[in-house]
Amino acid sequence: MKTRIHLLSIALLLTASLSAQKIFTRTGYVKFYSEAPIENIEAVNKQVSSVIEIGDGSFAFLVPIKGFVFEKALMQEHFNENYMESGKYPKGSFQGKIKDIGSINFEKDGEYQATFTGTMNIHGVEKELTEKATITIKGGKASLNAKFNLRPEDYGIKIPAGKRDNISEIVEVTVKMDYEKK
């Protein structure tokens, strides 16, 4: 129930009538990279929706799990069926705030360091997360870039003992969003 309410609030935030104080994207980018002894694994998702409320710093993004594309189709199949159980957990999400939103001038070109904090929901597990991001303003448009590490184990994603050399204990996540005003 809590997850449904969480996803519903993100959906409302993403689909609400956007005022001049909100910026959004429906084509955000999330990549994860796992470096392991047997082989490196990388997947990219360009179907990410995100919104920032400039006034109070509210920030959310929604990631369709089946939107991750791998170099090898078999990896993608195993990711969705065996690890992420994307039929049961079709979306990942983050909902929180950009803590230092007041220090970002969305009207002036520049690069601003920011900290976002909130709740990450992956595989039905919610965890508090605080990470750094760079927000760049150029020509009146904002972009957000962040890179951080997650542990699949922290989100209830089980890696069988026989596959531990195939998948890293820590996965590097890259987030890139180019926002628009509406």
C-alpha positions, 0 to 999 in steps of 0.5 A: 500500500505504501509503495502504491501511494508513493508511486501515485504521488510521483505520478501526480507530480509528473503529470500535474499541470506544470507551472513556470516553477516546475521543470520536467523531462520524459527522456531522462537517462539512467545507466548502471555499470557493474565491474566484475572479474568475469565480465562488466555489465552495463545497461542504459535507460532513456525512458526516465521521467523526472520533475523539479519544483524550483520553488521548494526543491522537490525532486522526483524521477521514475524509471521503468525497469524494462526500459534498461537496454543491455548489449546482450539480450540474454543479460537483459532477460536475466536482469528482468526475470531473475534479478529485478523481477520487473513483472512484480516490480515494474518501476524504480523511483526516487522522491525527495528534495534538492537541499540547496535549491536556493543557491541555484539561479535558474535564470543565470548560466552556470554550474551549481553543486547540489545535494539531493536527499530522499527515498529511493525505491528499487525492487519494492525496497525503500532506502533513504539516499543522500547524494551530490549532483551538478545542475547546469543552466545554459541558455535558460535550460537546466540539466542535472548530472549525478553519479553514485553507487548502490548495492543491489543487496540493499534493495533485496536483489539476490545474487546467487552464489554461483553468479557472484563473480559475474555481478559486482557488489556495488553498482555505479549509477549515472543519472543525466536529465535535461529539463524543459519548462512548460 
